[in-house]
Amino acid sequence: MKRRAFLEQGSLASIGLLLNPLILTQCKKTNPSETTTAEATLPIKEMKYLVLEGTSKERGRIHGEALRTEIREMVGSITEMIKEAGGNPEDYARQIIDGAGFLDAAQKWTPHLVAEIEGIAEGAGIDFKIMFAWNLLDESEWFFQSHNWINPDYREKSRCSVLGVNRDGVHPTIVAQNADMGPAVDGYQTLFHIKHKDSDLEELVLSLPGVTGVYGMNNRSIGVCLNALTMTLNKSPQGLATIFIARGILYRQNLDEAIKFIKSVKHASGEAYTFGNKDRAVCFEGSANRVSQFIPYPGSPHVYHTNHPLVNDDIWLSIDNPEKIAPSLRERLKEGIANSKTRFKTLKKRLINLSAPVTVEAVKSILCSHDSPEYPVCRHDEHGNITTFSMIMTLSESPEIHVAAGPPCKTGFETYTF
């Protein structure tokens, strides 16, 4: 696991404990069904793998104890950033819990995740409010900005490219993504195998230490990926945060229930959710006041998305109303939209040109693409920004998730199953 000076200096990073080798292990893997000779030569970048069993709080406690060092490093980096901007971390945690409705929404819609975070906080020895705030991955940026607790020149470089393909004959539904979470999280990639007590539900979720889960699939063959639309769509501090919605989708029995759930909740942040089951993949754009389904064209066998809204008109910010954003961030918005639209065109063109049926190997070729040197789908640029997770979920009777913990053109995939 990498150690970075700016993380090690964080206020919560000084009391790290060694990982428990009896709990934290490498995942039991299956052999990939489709592996080319060229791909077999790519180096495998190992992730941490953790089995979480028991009640929600018990699962969280295992998580917090096993990853205590990493959690304290990452949370410490955030508290230092707030301090450097003149803010108070405890005040931030208090306001985001007591002065907003994020916790109330989570307790209403996903109480099992609140209990997980309580367990994580106990296991890691961190205040619950700070731990809950750490789980507001998308919400933290705009909440920071609204309180002037980050430098106005702060650059969030996260970009994600997602696609979904319907089942075609014997070939299963596929939901796939390159998650470009930024260089600060590289080396902290984690896979949780979550086993619910008193239920047959299991989940394989990709995440970071201290975070309940971001992307993944369950043993009911439901898989979910997501793209941030926080720069453009309307937000609500009374809504349910992004990762709680993603895990809420995986908590459902079937696709119809998942669609009903995503339409029922009030969304805290603008986000595109691409998810599917054994038959099909769907994509919904959620915002504070609207949830809209994106369908490329009637009867389309696939969906795809990047980081700009396509059908949801609940707009907070666009290049047509730049007065809502500080001058120093206007170029960031323009660049972000150009980046997103370029990658979107790549996904669209490549999916249209693929011959049916679409295989795992064909999807890998899309995720590895560099059609645009400036804004590629597979990212690893001179600034250190990289694709931190590349994932392909095959949603068959026996679902599998193929994962590369880095840029897929340079990192080998491994396959995990239940």
Secondary structure, DSSP 8 states (H G I E B T S, - for coil): ----HHHHTSTT-TT-----TTTEE---EE--SS--HHHHTS-----EEEEEEESHHHHHHHHHHHTHHHHHHHHHHHHHHHHHTT--HHHHHHHHHHSSSHHHHHHHH-HHHHHHHHHHHHHHT--HHHHHHHT-HHHHHHHHHHTT-S-TT-----EEEEEEE--BTTB-EEEEEEEE--GGGTT--EEEEEEETTS--EEEEEE-TT---SEEEETTS-EEEEEE-TTTB---TTSB-HHHHHHHHHTSSSHHHHHHHHHHS-BSS-EEEEEE-SS-EEEEEE-SS-EEE--SSTT-SEEEE-SS-SS---BS--TT-GGGS-HHHHHHHHHHHHHHHHHHHHHHHHHHHS-SS--HHHHHHHHT--SSSSS-SS-B-TTS-B--EEEEEEESSS-EEEEESS-TTTS--EEEE-
